[in-house]
Amino acid sequence: MDLNLIWNGVDHLVSRLASPRLFFSGGLGDVDYLKSLPLSMEAEAARVRIESEEKLGGIIRRRASFPSPAPWLPEESSLAFMEMVIPDSPVHRLSPETPVFIHFAATGDETTLPRRLLVAEPLARKGIASIILENPYYGKRRPSHQKDFVITTLSDQFKMNQATILEGVSLLKWLDSLGYSNLGLTGVSMGGSMAASVAASTSLPVSVAACIAPVGPGPAFCYGALSHRVDWQRLIPELNEYSEERKTGEKQVDTDAAKGHPLPLAKRRLHRIMSVADLRNFSPPADPSRAILVGAHQDAYVPYRSVLALHEHWKGSRLRTVTGGHVSSVILKGNIFRDCIEDLAFNRSWS
C-alpha cells in the first residue's frame, strides 16, 4: 500500500469536505480593485491596544487589537485582532533579544486556537514569543455576507491577502519601534505564503519559516486540490470579459476553447490574474539565508514545484522536504515546522 497516494487522496477528500461552498461563487467582484494591483505595501507602525492579559504555566497570553492599515476592508474586518504568547519563566523572560515570530493563518484557520496550542505555546516554553494574527474576512473579522471561510469573490481574496501583508508589515514596524531585533514570520500553506510576502515587502531584517506554502496563489487555486472547489461556472464568462477588456494578447481563437473545453483556458486566465501576487515578481528579502522553506512531495494543495520555485528565486534560502501530503504534514509534521522556527530564532545553521 502506497501511503503517499493515500495522503494525496486525503488532501482531495478534505478539500471537498471542509465546506459545501465554492470559492468565488460571487465572481470576480470588485474589478476596479483587481485592475489596481499590485498595491503599495507601505504602512505605519501598528497602534496596538492590549485588551486583556493572563498568566498560566510560565506563559503570558495577551489579547490585542489595532486598526488595520488597509483602507479597502469592509467595516467588520477593519479592526485587526491578535494574540500574543510570551515566555514568562525564570529561564525565559521577554527582553529585546527575545525572538518574536508573527504567525499567519492557513486557509480555513478562523481562530487563533490551533496556532496557539500547536505552535506558539510550545515555542514559548523554548523562549520564543509569538504574535498570532487573525485574518481579515475570518473569524471575528468575517463580513456579514460571508457564511464561512470560503471567500465569495476573487477581489475579496486579494483584499484579504493584501491587507494581511500590510498588517504584517505594520506589526514588524511596531515591534522594531519597541526595540525587538530578532524578528520572524511564519505560517503554514496560505499563512506561509503571507509570511513570505511580508518578508518581501519590508526593509527590516527578518527570518521566515514558510511551511508547505506556494510561490503565489495561482498554483493552489488553479491546479491544486482547491481548483476543484472553485466556482468555474460563475467565473468563466467573467474571466472571458475581463481578459477581453485587459487585452491580454491571447490568440483570438484559443485551441481549448475552440474544442469546447473552456475550463483549461479559464484556469490559465485566473492564473494570469493571480500572478500579480507571485513572489517571483518581487525582490527576495534582504537576507534569504534567514529563510527556511518546507515542501511536501505528495502535496495535492501546494504542488512541490511551487515551493521549489520560491526556493530557487530566494537564492540562499534553505529547503526542507517532508514525506506525505498537505493535510498529513499539518497533522504529523508540526514538530518539523516548529524546529524550523527554532533554528531561525536561535541562528542554527544546519539544514
C-alpha positions in Angstrom: 0.0 0.0 0.0 1.4 3.3 -1.1 1.0 5.8 1.8 1.9 8.7 -0.4 -1.0 8.1 -2.7 -3.3 7.8 0.4 -2.1 11.1 1.8 -2.6 12.7 -1.6 -6.1 11.3 -1.7 -6.8 12.6 1.8 -5.9 16.2 0.6 -8.5 16.0 -2.1 -11.1 14.5 0.3 -10.5 17.2 2.9 -10.8 20.0 0.3 -14.3 18.7 -0.6 -15.5 18.1 3.0 -14.2 21.4 4.5 -17.1 23.4 3.2 -20.1 22.8 0.8 -19.5 26.2 -0.7 -17.3 27.0 -3.7 -14.7 29.8 -3.8 -15.6 32.8 -5.9 -19.3 32.0 -6.2 -19.8 35.7 -6.5 -17.5 36.0 -9.4 -14.6 38.5 -9.8 -16.2 41.1 -7.6 -14.6 44.5 -7.5 -12.9 44.5 -10.9 -11.6 48.1 -10.4 -9.7 46.8 -7.4 -8.2 43.9 -9.4 -7.1 46.3 -12.1 -5.3 48.4 -9.4 -3.0 45.6 -8.3 -0.2 45.4 -7.2 -0.7 47.9 -4.4 1.9 49.7 -2.3 2.8 47.8 0.9 4.0 50.8 2.8 2.4 51.1 6.3 3.0 52.9 9.5 3.7 51.1 12.7 0.6 49.4 14.2 -1.2 51.2 17.0 -1.6 48.2 19.2 -4.1 48.2 22.1 -3.7 45.5 24.8 -7.2 44.3 25.8 -6.5 41.5 28.3 -3.7 39.5 29.9 -3.5 36.2 31.7 -0.6 34.1 33.0 -0.6 30.3 33.0 2.2 27.8 33.3 5.1 30.1 32.5 3.4 31.7 29.6 1.8 35.2 29.3 -1.2 35.4 26.9 -2.3 38.8 25.8 -5.2 39.7 23.5 -4.8 42.8 21.5 -6.2 44.8 18.5 -5.1 47.5 16.2 -6.8 49.4 13.3 -5.9 47.7 10.0 -3.8 50.0 7.7 -5.8 48.6 4.7 -8.5 51.2 3.8 -10.3 48.8 1.4 -11.5 46.4 4.0 -15.2 46.1 4.9 -16.2 47.5 8.3 -16.3 44.1 10.0 -12.6 43.5 9.0 -11.2 46.9 9.7 -10.1 46.2 13.3 -7.3 43.6 13.4 -7.3 41.1 16.3 -4.3 39.2 17.6 -3.0 37.1 20.5 0.5 37.4 22.0 2.0 34.3 23.6 5.0 35.4 25.6 7.5 33.3 27.6 7.4 34.0 31.4 9.6 31.7 33.4 12.8 32.0 35.4 14.7 30.7 32.4 12.9 32.6 29.6 11.6 36.1 30.0 10.7 38.8 27.5 13.6 41.0 26.6 14.7 43.0 23.5 16.7 39.9 22.4 13.7 37.6 22.6 12.9 36.0 19.2 9.4 37.2 18.2 7.6 35.5 15.3 4.3 36.6 13.7 2.1 33.7 12.8 -0.3 34.0 9.7 -3.4 31.9 9.2 -3.8 29.0 6.8 -6.8 28.7 4.6 -9.8 28.0 6.9 -8.0 28.8 10.1 -10.6 31.2 11.5 -9.4 31.3 15.1 -6.0 31.6 16.9 -6.5 28.4 18.9 -4.7 25.8 16.7 -1.7 28.1 16.1 -1.6 28.9 19.8 -1.8 25.3 21.1 0.2 23.5 18.5 2.9 26.1 17.7 3.0 29.3 19.9 2.8 27.7 23.4 5.4 25.0 22.7 7.7 27.8 21.3 7.1 30.0 24.3 8.4 27.2 26.5 11.6 27.4 24.4 11.9 31.1 24.9 10.3 32.3 21.6 7.4 34.9 21.7 4.6 34.8 19.2 2.0 37.1 17.7 -0.9 35.2 16.2 -2.8 37.4 13.7 -6.4 36.7 12.8 -7.0 37.2 9.1 -9.4 39.8 7.7 -12.5 38.0 6.4 -12.0 35.3 9.0 -13.5 34.7 12.5 -14.4 37.9 14.3 -13.4 39.8 11.2 -15.7 37.9 8.8 -18.2 40.1 6.8 -21.9 39.5 7.4 -22.4 38.3 3.8 -19.8 35.5 4.1 -21.1 32.3 5.6 -17.7 30.6 6.4 -14.1 30.8 5.5 -14.8 30.3 1.7 -14.2 33.7 0.1 -17.1 34.9 -2.1 -15.3 36.9 -4.8 -11.8 36.9 -6.3 -11.4 40.6 -5.3 -12.2 39.7 -1.7 -9.5 37.0 -1.8 -7.0 39.6 -2.9 -8.3 42.2 -0.4 -7.8 39.7 2.4 -4.3 38.7 1.3 -3.1 42.2 0.6 -4.5 43.5 3.9 -2.8 40.7 5.8 0.5 41.6 4.2 0.1 45.2 5.1 -0.9 44.3 8.7 2.2 42.1 8.9 4.4 45.0 7.7 2.9 47.3 10.3 3.3 44.8 13.1 7.0 44.5 12.2 7.4 48.2 12.4 5.7 48.3 15.8 8.0 45.6 17.1 11.0 47.4 15.7 9.9 50.6 17.4 9.8 48.7 20.7 13.4 47.6 20.3 13.0 44.0 19.3 15.6 42.9 16.8 15.2 39.1 16.4 12.0 39.2 14.3 10.5 36.4 12.3 7.5 35.4 10.2 5.9 32.0 9.8 2.8 30.2 8.6 1.5 27.1 7.0 0.0 26.9 3.5 -1.6 30.3 2.8 -0.1 31.5 6.1 3.4 30.6 4.9 2.7 32.5 1.6 1.7 35.5 3.6 4.8 35.3 5.8 7.0 35.1 2.7 5.1 38.0 1.1 5.6 40.2 4.2 9.3 39.4 4.1 9.5 40.5 0.5 7.6 43.7 1.4 9.6 45.0 4.3 13.1 46.5 4.5 13.5 45.2 8.1 15.8 42.1 8.5 13.5 39.2 9.3 13.6 35.4 9.4 11.0 33.4 7.5 9.7 29.8 8.1 7.2 29.3 5.2 5.8 25.8 5.5 4.1 24.0 2.6 3.5 27.4 1.0 3.1 28.2 -2.7 5.1 30.8 -4.5 1.8 32.5 -5.2 -2.0 31.8 -5.1 -2.2 30.7 -8.7 -0.8 27.1 -8.4 -3.1 26.4 -5.4 -6.4 27.7 -6.9 -5.8 26.8 -10.5 -4.0 23.4 -10.3 -4.1 22.1 -6.7 -6.9 20.5 -4.7 -8.6 23.8 -4.2 -9.1 24.1 -8.0 -12.0 21.6 -7.6 -13.6 24.0 -5.0 -13.7 27.0 -7.4 -17.0 28.0 -9.0 -15.7 27.9 -12.5 -19.2 28.0 -14.0 -19.6 31.5 -12.5 -16.1 32.6 -13.3 -15.7 31.5 -16.9 -17.9 34.2 -18.5 -16.5 37.0 -16.2 -12.9 35.8 -16.9 -13.6 36.0 -20.6 -15.0 39.5 -20.4 -12.1 40.6 -18.1 -9.5 39.2 -20.4 -11.0 40.9 -23.4 -11.0 44.2 -21.6 -7.4 43.8 -20.5 -6.3 42.7 -24.0 -4.0 40.0 -22.6 -2.6 39.2 -26.0 -4.2 35.8 -26.3 -4.9 34.4 -29.7 -8.4 35.2 -30.9 -9.2 31.5 -31.2 -7.8 29.5 -28.3 -7.3 25.8 -29.0 -9.0 24.6 -25.9 -12.0 27.0 -26.3 -12.3 26.0 -29.9 -12.6 22.4 -28.9 -15.4 23.2 -26.5 -13.2 22.9 -23.3 -13.3 26.3 -21.7 -12.0 25.2 -18.3 -8.3 24.9 -19.2 -8.5 28.4 -20.7 -10.3 29.8 -17.6 -7.6 28.3 -15.3 -4.9 30.0 -17.4 -6.7 33.3 -17.2 -7.3 33.1 -13.5 -3.6 32.1 -13.0 -2.6 35.1 -15.0 -4.6 37.4 -12.8 -3.2 35.8 -9.7 0.3 36.0 -11.0 0.4 39.6 -9.8 0.9 38.1 -6.3 3.6 35.6 -7.4 6.7 36.2 -5.3 8.9 35.7 -8.3 7.7 39.2 -9.4 9.2 40.7 -6.3 12.7 41.0 -4.9 13.8 38.4 -2.3 14.2 39.6 1.3 17.4 41.3 2.3 18.9 38.1 3.6 17.4 34.9 2.0 19.7 32.7 4.1 17.3 33.6 7.0 14.5 31.7 5.3 13.6 28.0 5.6 11.0 26.7 3.1 9.3 23.4 3.7 7.7 21.4 0.9 5.9 18.0 0.7 6.4 15.9 -2.4 2.8 14.4 -2.4 1.1 17.7 -1.6 -2.2 18.0 -3.5 -2.9 21.5 -2.4 0.5 23.1 -3.0 2.5 21.5 -5.8 6.0 20.7 -4.6 7.4 22.5 -7.7 5.8 25.7 -6.4 7.8 25.5 -3.2 10.9 24.7 -5.2 10.2 27.8 -7.4 10.3 30.1 -4.4 13.5 28.4 -3.1 15.2 29.0 -6.5 14.1 32.6 -6.5 15.3 33.2 -2.9 18.8 32.1 -3.6 20.5 31.2 -0.3 17.3 30.0 1.3 17.1 26.6 2.9 14.7 23.9 1.6 13.4 21.1 3.8 11.2 18.3 2.4 8.7 16.2 4.3 7.0 13.0 3.2 3.3 12.8 2.7 0.7 15.3 1.6 -0.6 18.7 2.7 -3.1 17.5 5.4 -0.8 14.8 6.7 2.1 17.4 7.0 -0.2 19.6 9.1 -1.2 16.7 11.4 2.1 14.8 11.6 4.9 17.2 10.8 4.2 20.0 13.3 7.4 19.3 15.1 9.4 19.9 11.9 7.6 23.2 11.4 8.5 24.2 15.0 12.1 23.1 14.5 12.4 25.4 11.5 11.2 28.4 13.7 13.6 27.4 16.5 16.6 27.1 14.1 15.9 30.6 12.8 15.2 32.1 16.2 18.5 30.8 17.6 20.5 31.1 14.5 21.2 27.4 14.0 22.8 26.9 10.6 22.2 23.2 9.9 19.8 22.3 7.2 
